[in-house]
Amino acid sequence: MKALDPGWRARFDHARWFLEPCEEVGSLFGLECLEVLLDEHTPWQHLQVLETRHFGRAMVLDGFLMLTQRDNFIYHEMLVHPALCSHRQPRRVLIVGGGDCGCLREVLRHDTVERVVQVELDERVTRAAERFFPELCEANDDPRAEFVFADGIACVADAAAGTFDVIIVDSTDPIGQAARLFDRTFYRQCHRVLGDAGLLAVQSESPMIHLEVLAGIRGELAAAGFPSLATLQFPQPTYPSGWWSVTLAGGDVLEAEPRPAAGQLDTRFYSGEVHTASRVLPSFVGKALGYSAGSD
Amino acid sequence: MKALDPGWRARFDHARWFLEPCEEVGSLFGLECLEVLLDEHTPWQHLQVLETRHFGRAMVLDGFLMLTQRDNFIYHEMLVHPALCSHRQPRRVLIVGGGDCGCLREVLRHDTVERVVQVELDERVTRAAERFFPELCEANDDPRAEFVFADGIACVADAAAGTFDVIIVDSTDPIGQAARLFDRTFYRQCHRVLGDAGLLAVQSESPMIHLEVLAGIRGELAAAGFPSLATLQFPQPTYPSGWWSVTLAGGDVLEAEPRPAAGQLDTRFYSGEVHTASRVLPSFVGKALGYSAGSD
């Protein structure tokens, strides 16, 4: 095949770019880097922290970009606030994964929260966050926060029924270790631990390029006994396709209007209006997920 | 600097990937390609058509990705339908640019439309679309459609006052030739040609990485005499940041609810609910654009 742009390629300095191929859809995302700040093989994964030119620092796990300082606020706010603002009184919160502490910080913005447990498999991720992403860890000293470094699935299985009001699953993609965080066995345990009044929020991949994965997650959640589901969609520029989703599962999620508190949070992306708007799905997504016309 | 991922790089076949750097923010987007179907230097620009592995065919102008068969429906639907569904009775429509005919096809879905003129500078773009993107050109034979290959700015300047109900500016980025499509001189002519009841829709770049450009476009529109503006945001996976915007300008755009016809269009992304939801801007965007809290 003919070279596509020999001019630009000649100037392209490979060593300066982080490149992440999304092989299943033949796309690629890259960020120009200034420095590799951390390059560590933990017991669980390959952990890197990069200094990028225009996106601040970036955390990379096994070659996949997890977050950048420039745009992680969108993902973290949208994974946490719609869930906490849909629950009547979220007091006890469990975060599964989320070792970078970004979700934890958002959870702790809610005055109703009395206790939040973060169960992360890989302690090195949290240590790297403390060192390189201090802004994400600024609430780590809050006495309401509790850190457990262990397998989230085992923790949920061991927890007593009704222990938490909200569970947030801030996982990597459904491959390898993390795949078990996307199936009905795990979701059933979450349902038991939440009770009927609780609410589960899971990151549910891209509505564009992972639509069948998203549909699968919703199928597993329904099979696990959650009677009501709501998928929210939002931009996430540094994730594949630049478009991401979160799915809420619980007793009356579809009916829930965000609590008035939504308007009082110190957020950059989220608001009560954004909450409601992000639940409106484009036609092709709604159709693929079996939403009936007119409903959200 | 340490090589970032020597493993994957070794397997990376440069000649098979279209790579588009977004140099101002140090990011890069790529698509795996199977074949270069067209590589032509027109009087105006470098025009390429690529066969990609998973995004269908792609059109590239001067190294910038204009559209792919997989995701162009989002951009085209969101540039056209919010405008036409906000106008009470859009009968006469002008498209400035848009040589790929994707906007034209969407405009012609509206029964109210009696005449639509597409003014594209580069005839070769339209010829390439006819040959390689026949689905975008499927309405080109509609007797309501009229093709002019000329400078859009001159055409608007020459048009009589009140000639069109809606003008759609489907331009490339505000650099080079296209920069003049983003300033108040051009917008003032649009305002004259539209009259007080008309409506202008312009593609207004990324809310994430071009926020100051978007704010600038709105400033120019206001300076040109448009009393009311509304920016809509939506995902566009193959454009920089994966997130894009359209800005509507007219007499009562901010008040307008989409016409009921919005629900009857044969669309894949757009709907009346999507129209309303896409006008809700995330906090940081609204703040940068001077929206007051509570308004959209």
Contacts between the chains, C-beta under 8 A, distances in Angstrom:
chain1	res1	chain2	res2	distance
A	1	B	15	5.4
A	1	B	16	6.4
A	1	B	33	6.8
A	1	B	34	7.5
A	1	B	35	6.2
A	1	B	36	6.3
A	2	B	15	7.7
A	2	B	36	4.7
A	2	B	39	6.6
A	3	B	14	7.5
A	3	B	15	5.5
A	4	B	15	7.3
A	4	B	17	7.1
A	4	B	18	5.0
A	4	B	19	7.3
A	4	B	33	6.8
A	4	B	36	7.0
A	4	B	48	7.7
A	4	B	50	7.4
A	5	B	18	7.6
A	5	B	19	7.0
A	5	B	63	5.7
A	8	B	19	7.2
A	8	B	21	6.7
A	8	B	63	6.8
A	9	B	14	6.3
A	9	B	19	7.4
A	12	B	19	7.5
A	12	B	21	7.9
A	14	B	3	7.4
A	14	B	9	6.3
A	15	B	1	5.3
A	15	B	2	7.6
A	15	B	3	5.4
A	15	B	4	7.2
A	16	B	1	6.3
A	17	B	4	7.1
A	17	B	28	6.6
A	18	B	4	5.0
A	18	B	5	7.6
A	19	B	4	7.3
A	19	B	5	6.9
A	19	B	8	7.2
A	19	B	9	7.4
A	19	B	12	7.5
A	19	B	28	7.3
A	19	B	30	7.8
A	21	B	8	6.7
A	21	B	12	7.9
A	21	B	30	7.8
A	24	B	54	7.8
A	25	B	54	4.6
A	25	B	55	7.5
A	26	B	31	6.2
A	26	B	32	3.4
A	26	B	52	6.3
A	26	B	53	3.7
A	26	B	54	4.1
A	26	B	55	7.0
A	27	B	29	7.2
A	27	B	30	6.5
A	27	B	31	5.7
A	27	B	32	7.3
A	27	B	54	7.3
A	27	B	55	7.4
A	27	B	237	8.0
A	27	B	238	7.9
A	28	B	17	6.5
A	28	B	19	7.3
A	28	B	28	7.4
A	28	B	29	7.0
A	28	B	30	3.3
A	28	B	31	7.4
A	28	B	32	7.6
A	29	B	27	7.3
A	29	B	28	7.0
A	29	B	29	6.3
A	29	B	30	7.6
A	30	B	19	7.8
A	30	B	21	7.8
A	30	B	27	6.5
A	30	B	28	3.3
A	30	B	29	7.6
A	30	B	30	7.1
A	31	B	26	6.2
A	31	B	27	5.7
A	31	B	28	7.4
A	32	B	26	3.4
A	32	B	27	7.4
A	32	B	28	7.6
A	33	B	1	6.8
A	33	B	4	6.8
A	34	B	1	7.5
A	35	B	1	6.2
A	36	B	1	6.3
A	36	B	2	4.7
A	36	B	4	7.0
A	39	B	2	6.6
A	48	B	4	7.7
A	50	B	4	7.4
A	52	B	26	6.3
A	53	B	26	3.7
A	54	B	24	7.8
A	54	B	25	4.6
A	54	B	26	4.1
A	54	B	27	7.4
A	55	B	25	7.5
A	55	B	26	7.0
A	55	B	27	7.4
A	63	B	5	5.7
A	63	B	8	6.8
A	71	B	208	7.0
A	74	B	282	7.5
A	207	B	235	7.8
A	208	B	71	7.0
A	208	B	235	6.8
A	208	B	237	5.2
A	209	B	237	7.3
A	233	B	235	7.6
A	235	B	207	7.8
A	235	B	208	6.8
A	235	B	233	7.6
A	235	B	235	5.9
A	235	B	241	7.5
A	235	B	242	6.3
A	235	B	243	3.9
A	236	B	242	7.7
A	237	B	27	7.9
A	237	B	208	5.2
A	237	B	209	7.3
A	237	B	241	4.2
A	237	B	242	5.5
A	237	B	243	6.0
A	238	B	27	7.9
A	241	B	235	7.5
A	241	B	237	4.2
A	241	B	242	6.0
A	242	B	235	6.3
A	242	B	236	7.7
A	242	B	237	5.5
A	242	B	241	6.0
A	242	B	242	1.4
A	242	B	243	5.8
A	243	B	235	3.9
A	243	B	237	6.0
A	243	B	242	5.8
A	243	B	243	7.7
A	267	B	283	5.9
A	268	B	282	7.4
A	268	B	283	5.5
A	268	B	284	4.5
A	269	B	282	4.3
A	269	B	283	6.0
A	269	B	284	6.5
A	270	B	282	7.6
A	270	B	283	7.0
A	271	B	282	7.6
A	271	B	283	5.4
A	273	B	280	4.8
A	273	B	296	7.1
A	274	B	280	5.9
A	274	B	282	5.7
A	274	B	283	7.3
A	276	B	277	7.7
A	276	B	280	7.5
A	277	B	276	7.7
A	277	B	277	3.9
A	277	B	278	7.5
A	277	B	280	3.7
A	278	B	277	7.5
A	280	B	273	4.8
A	280	B	274	5.9
A	280	B	276	7.5
A	280	B	277	3.7
A	282	B	74	7.5
A	282	B	268	7.4
A	282	B	269	4.3
A	282	B	270	7.6
A	282	B	271	7.6
A	282	B	274	5.7
A	283	B	267	5.9
A	283	B	268	5.5
A	283	B	269	6.1
A	283	B	270	7.0
A	283	B	271	5.4
A	283	B	274	7.3
A	284	B	268	4.5
A	284	B	269	6.5
A	296	B	273	7.0
